[in-house]
Amino acid sequence: MSLQFHLAVEDMEIWSASSDGYSFVISFESPTGPGLHGSPGYVASWRPLYQSRGAIRIIGSPFKNFAEAEDACNTMLNYLTSEN
């Protein structure tokens, strides 16, 4: 099943989704302007939902577009859930 992302923070490009005990976030970063600053693109990260741990950036971030970041999150979810 695919993650269903929703806009988590108004006025900033930050989306979140959760499934099977994992939380995923996609954020848009740019070197200037409002929002998060960094290399331009969509940064994807994940963390266990019920543990107080920092997020882990998904390899390949930043992605060129939202769809690539979303695919990376779904791939990571499939990997994490196949491990259990």
N, C-alpha and C positions, 0 to 999 in steps of 0.2 A: 504494500500500500504506500502511495506517495505521501510525503509530508504536505500539509496544507498551511502555507505561510500566510500570515496576516500582518498588516502594518501595526507595529508595536509602539512607535513613538511618533506623535504628530509633529509635523514640520521638520522631520528628519527622515531619511530613508533607512529605516531599521525595521526589519521584518523578523518575526519569530514563529516557531512551530515546535511541537513536541510530540513524541511517540515512543512507546515501548521503554519508558524510563529515561529518555534522552531529550535534551533541549537543544535546538539549533537556532542560530541567529545569522542573518545576512544583513550586512550594512554596506552602504555606499560611502566610499572615502574619496576625497580629492585633496590636493595640496592647498587649495584656497576655498573660500566660500563658507556657507553655513554647514554645520554638521561635523562629522569626524574627519580629521585631517590625516592623510597618509598617501601612499601611492594610489593613483586613480584606479578605481574599479570596485567590484563587489567582493567583500571579504566574508567568507563563510567560516563559522566556528561551531563547536558542539561541546557539551559537557553532560555528565550524568545529572538527571533531573533532581534526584533526592539526596545529593551530596553537596556539601559546601566546598566546591572546588572551582578553580578558575577555568575559563574556556580554553579549548584547544583549537588552534587555527587549522583549517583543512588545507592540506597540501594543494597547491595550485592557486591559492588566493594571492592577490586579487584577480578575479575573473573579469572578462570583458563585458559580460552582460548578466542579468539576473538569472536567466534560464540556465547558464553554465554553472552558476553558484548553487542553484536549486538542484540540479542534477548531481553535483558533487555531494550535497547534503544527503540526498536519497541513497547514493552509493555508499556513503559512510554509515548511514543507518542500516543498510542491508549487511554490511560487513560486521557492525557491532552486534546486531541481533543474531547473526549466524554463529558468532563466537559463543553465545550462551546456550 
